[in-house]
């Protein structure tokens, strides 16, 4: 008996597969078919709110393309023509495939054959009919978009009608170091956003939480200033996706984290909308 799917259960092993897993996504509003390039739980960042167990610093391992192809084709067949929704006790109103989401247990663009993998996933999604009705989403911290294979993969993503959700948890170098343990300068951040948005429709995905000086009034002001600068540089951001903590962190800082409430996020969303951006809010 499998465990029922809920927005609180993002277990990468729930389907017993190496690369493919189902998620009920609160942001997508239905079934998201996850792709995990990082079964080794390795990432080049270490976000304080990360729910990955035994997270280590590193890159994605070599991908077995035959296994990925077999798993994704078989899983889509089960969802589209099998008893998947009954097996996972999915509510009737949520029995819709919203997207294929490349996310997983680390930074997916650290995969050496990233562009080839995106092409394969896009081809399978189109052949199955999931795409282009559903969406193809890449969730990334954007730190590696200066690399040619990543840029080629973003172009493949765009060819499939997909989009990049670019993680931006702080608009300051100090804030990114605090929340993501990442050393990404402001100049590099803007450069990477320019590259990404030129290649593929790009949304910003931002986690608002309370941890030490994170999301202070000064941090919020810096975020708004960055968005204004992106406008002035004509860096096109399709949407801002604001969210907060939904599941417990598995990092050492977990006890210090506190989620933002809906009223705080709604007020901040209004400030962003005043700059001319489309904004989505989810807890």
C-alpha positions as CSV (number, residue, x, y, z in Angstrom):
1,X,0.0,0.0,0.0
2,X,1.6,3.3,-1.1
3,X,1.4,6.4,1.1
4,X,-1.3,8.9,-0.1
5,X,0.1,11.9,-1.9
6,X,-0.2,15.3,-0.1
7,X,1.5,18.6,-0.5
8,X,3.4,17.7,2.7
9,X,4.9,14.5,1.2
10,X,7.7,15.1,-1.3
11,X,9.4,11.8,-0.8
12,X,11.7,11.2,-3.9
13,X,11.5,7.4,-3.4
14,X,7.7,7.2,-3.2
15,X,7.4,5.4,-6.5
16,X,10.4,3.2,-6.0
17,X,12.2,4.7,-9.0
18,X,15.7,6.1,-9.3
19,X,14.9,9.4,-11.2
20,X,11.1,9.8,-11.3
21,X,8.8,10.6,-8.4
22,X,5.2,12.1,-8.0
23,X,4.4,15.2,-6.0
24,X,1.2,17.0,-5.2
25,X,2.4,20.5,-5.7
26,X,0.8,23.4,-3.8
27,X,2.2,25.9,-6.3
28,X,1.2,23.9,-9.4
29,X,-2.2,22.9,-8.0
30,X,-2.1,19.3,-9.0
31,X,0.2,16.4,-9.9
32,X,3.8,17.3,-10.6
33,X,6.0,14.6,-12.0
34,X,9.4,15.2,-10.5
35,X,12.7,14.4,-12.1
36,X,15.7,13.9,-9.7
37,X,19.1,14.2,-11.3
38,X,20.7,14.2,-7.8
39,X,19.9,10.8,-6.2
40,X,23.3,11.2,-4.4
41,X,21.8,14.1,-2.4
42,X,24.6,16.5,-3.6
43,X,24.2,20.2,-4.3
44,X,26.5,23.1,-4.8
45,X,24.4,25.2,-2.3
46,X,23.2,24.4,1.2
47,X,19.9,26.2,1.8
48,X,19.0,26.4,5.5
49,X,15.4,25.3,4.7
50,X,16.4,22.3,2.6
51,X,14.4,19.1,3.2
52,X,17.0,16.8,1.6
53,X,18.4,14.2,4.1
54,X,22.1,13.8,4.4
55,X,22.7,16.7,2.1
56,X,26.3,17.0,0.8
57,X,28.2,19.5,-1.3
58,X,28.8,18.2,-4.8
59,X,27.3,17.7,-8.2
60,X,24.9,15.3,-9.9
61,X,26.3,11.9,-10.7
62,X,26.5,10.5,-14.2
63,X,23.0,9.9,-15.5
64,X,21.8,6.6,-16.8
65,X,19.8,7.7,-19.8
66,X,18.3,4.3,-20.5
67,X,16.9,4.1,-16.9
68,X,15.6,7.6,-17.1
69,X,13.8,6.9,-20.4
70,X,12.3,3.7,-19.2
71,X,11.2,5.2,-15.9
72,X,9.6,8.3,-17.3
73,X,7.8,6.5,-20.2
74,X,6.5,3.8,-17.8
75,X,5.4,6.3,-15.2
76,X,3.6,8.5,-17.6
77,X,1.8,5.4,-19.0
78,X,0.7,4.5,-15.4
79,X,-0.6,8.1,-14.8
80,X,-2.4,8.5,-18.1
81,X,-3.8,5.0,-18.6
82,X,-3.3,3.1,-15.4
83,X,-4.6,3.2,-11.8
84,X,-2.0,5.7,-10.4
85,X,-4.5,8.2,-9.0
86,X,-6.4,5.4,-7.2
87,X,-3.2,3.8,-5.9
88,X,-2.1,7.1,-4.3
89,X,-5.6,8.1,-3.1
90,X,-5.5,11.4,-5.0
91,X,-8.6,13.6,-4.5
92,X,-10.8,13.9,-7.6
93,X,-10.2,17.6,-8.1
94,X,-6.4,17.1,-8.1
95,X,-6.3,14.3,-10.7
96,X,-4.7,16.4,-13.3
97,X,-1.0,16.4,-14.5
98,X,0.2,20.0,-14.1
99,X,3.8,19.6,-15.1
100,X,7.0,17.7,-15.3
101,X,9.4,19.4,-12.8
102,X,13.1,18.9,-12.9
103,X,14.1,19.6,-9.3
104,X,15.1,16.7,-7.0
105,X,17.8,16.5,-4.3
106,X,20.3,18.9,-5.6
107,X,21.1,21.4,-8.3
108,X,20.0,19.8,-11.6
109,X,22.1,21.9,-13.8
110,X,25.3,20.4,-12.2
111,X,24.6,17.3,-14.4
112,X,27.4,17.1,-17.0
113,X,25.0,15.9,-19.8
114,X,22.3,18.4,-18.8
115,X,21.3,19.5,-22.3
116,X,20.9,16.0,-23.5
117,X,18.8,15.1,-20.5
118,X,16.5,18.1,-21.1
119,X,16.1,17.1,-24.7
120,X,15.1,13.5,-23.8
121,X,12.6,14.6,-21.2
122,X,11.0,17.0,-23.6
123,X,10.8,14.4,-26.3
124,X,9.1,11.9,-24.0
125,X,6.7,14.6,-22.6
126,X,5.7,15.6,-26.1
127,X,5.3,12.0,-27.3
128,X,3.1,11.2,-24.3
129,X,0.8,14.2,-24.8
130,X,1.7,15.6,-21.3
131,X,3.4,18.5,-23.2
132,X,2.6,21.1,-24.3
133,X,-0.8,20.9,-22.4
134,X,1.1,20.6,-19.2
135,X,4.3,22.5,-18.4
136,X,8.0,21.6,-18.3
137,X,9.7,23.3,-15.3
138,X,13.3,23.5,-14.3
139,X,13.8,24.5,-10.7
140,X,17.4,25.8,-10.3
141,X,19.5,28.1,-8.2
142,X,20.8,29.6,-11.4
143,X,24.5,29.5,-10.3
144,X,25.7,27.5,-13.4
145,X,23.9,29.2,-16.2
146,X,27.2,30.7,-17.5
147,X,28.2,27.1,-18.6
148,X,27.6,26.2,-22.2
149,X,25.8,22.8,-21.6
150,X,23.4,24.6,-19.2
151,X,22.7,27.3,-21.7
152,X,22.1,24.6,-24.4
153,X,19.7,22.9,-21.9
154,X,17.8,26.1,-21.3
155,X,17.4,26.5,-25.1
156,X,16.0,22.9,-25.2
157,X,13.7,23.8,-22.4
158,X,12.4,26.8,-24.3
159,X,11.9,24.7,-27.4
160,X,9.5,22.4,-25.4
161,X,7.6,25.4,-24.2
162,X,9.1,25.1,-20.7
163,X,10.3,27.6,-18.1
164,X,13.0,28.2,-15.6
165,X,12.2,28.8,-11.9
166,X,15.3,30.7,-10.8
167,X,15.8,30.6,-7.0
168,X,16.3,34.0,-5.5
169,X,16.0,34.0,-1.7
170,X,17.8,37.2,-1.2
171,X,18.8,40.2,-3.2
172,X,22.0,40.7,-1.3
173,X,25.3,38.8,-1.3
174,X,25.1,38.6,2.6
175,X,21.6,37.3,2.5
176,X,22.4,34.6,0.0
177,X,25.4,33.5,2.0
178,X,23.2,33.3,5.1
179,X,20.2,31.5,3.6
180,X,21.8,29.4,0.8
181,X,25.5,29.2,1.9
182,X,26.2,30.5,-1.6
183,X,28.8,32.9,-2.7
184,X,27.2,34.6,-5.7
185,X,28.0,38.3,-6.2
186,X,25.4,40.8,-7.2
187,X,27.1,41.3,-10.6
188,X,27.1,37.6,-11.3
189,X,23.5,37.3,-10.2
190,X,22.4,39.9,-12.6
191,X,24.5,38.4,-15.4
192,X,23.0,35.0,-14.8
193,X,19.5,36.4,-14.8
194,X,20.2,38.1,-18.1
195,X,21.6,34.9,-19.7
196,X,18.7,32.8,-18.4
197,X,15.9,35.2,-19.4
198,X,17.4,35.6,-22.9
199,X,17.3,31.8,-23.4
200,X,14.2,30.7,-21.7
201,X,11.0,32.1,-20.0
202,X,12.2,32.8,-16.4
203,X,10.3,33.1,-13.1
204,X,11.9,34.0,-9.8
205,X,11.1,31.6,-7.0
206,X,11.6,33.2,-3.5
207,X,11.3,31.6,-0.1
208,X,10.3,34.1,2.6
209,X,11.2,33.0,6.1
210,X,12.4,34.4,9.4
211,X,16.0,33.4,10.4
212,X,18.4,35.8,12.0
213,X,18.5,38.9,9.8
214,X,16.8,37.2,6.8
215,X,13.9,39.1,5.3
216,X,14.4,42.2,7.5
217,X,13.0,45.5,6.2
218,X,16.4,46.2,4.7
219,X,16.4,42.9,2.9
220,X,12.9,43.5,1.5
221,X,14.0,46.9,0.3
222,X,17.0,45.4,-1.4
223,X,14.8,42.8,-3.1
224,X,12.5,45.6,-4.5
225,X,15.5,47.6,-5.6
226,X,16.9,44.6,-7.5
227,X,13.5,44.1,-9.2
228,X,13.5,47.7,-10.3
229,X,17.0,47.4,-11.6
230,X,16.0,44.3,-13.6
231,X,13.2,46.4,-15.2
232,X,15.7,49.1,-16.0
233,X,18.0,46.6,-17.7
234,X,15.1,45.1,-19.6
235,X,15.7,41.7,-18.0
236,X,12.4,40.0,-18.5
237,X,11.0,38.1,-15.5
238,X,7.7,36.4,-16.3
239,X,6.5,36.1,-12.7
240,X,7.6,36.3,-9.1
241,X,6.7,33.1,-7.1
242,X,6.6,33.8,-3.3
243,X,6.3,30.9,-0.9
244,X,7.2,30.0,2.7
245,X,8.1,26.9,4.7
246,X,5.8,23.9,4.1
247,X,7.8,21.0,5.4
248,X,10.5,20.7,8.1
249,X,14.0,21.5,7.3
250,X,16.6,18.7,7.7
251,X,19.5,21.2,8.1
252,X,21.2,22.1,11.4
253,X,19.4,25.5,11.4
254,X,15.9,24.0,11.4
255,X,15.1,25.0,15.0
256,X,15.8,28.7,14.1
257,X,13.5,28.9,11.1
258,X,10.0,30.4,11.2
259,X,7.7,30.7,8.2
260,X,6.2,33.9,7.0
261,X,2.4,34.3,7.5
262,X,0.0,35.0,4.6
263,X,-0.6,38.7,5.5
264,X,3.2,39.5,5.5
265,X,3.6,37.8,2.1
266,X,0.5,39.5,0.7
267,X,1.8,42.9,1.7
268,X,5.2,42.2,0.1
269,X,3.5,40.9,-3.0
270,X,1.6,44.2,-3.3
271,X,4.9,46.1,-3.2
272,X,6.3,43.9,-6.0
273,X,3.1,44.3,-8.1
274,X,3.5,48.1,-7.8
275,X,6.7,47.7,-9.7
276,X,4.8,46.1,-12.6
277,X,5.4,42.4,-11.9
278,X,3.0,39.5,-11.9
279,X,3.2,37.8,-8.4
280,X,2.0,34.4,-7.1
281,X,1.8,33.7,-3.3
282,X,1.6,30.2,-1.7
283,X,2.3,29.1,1.9
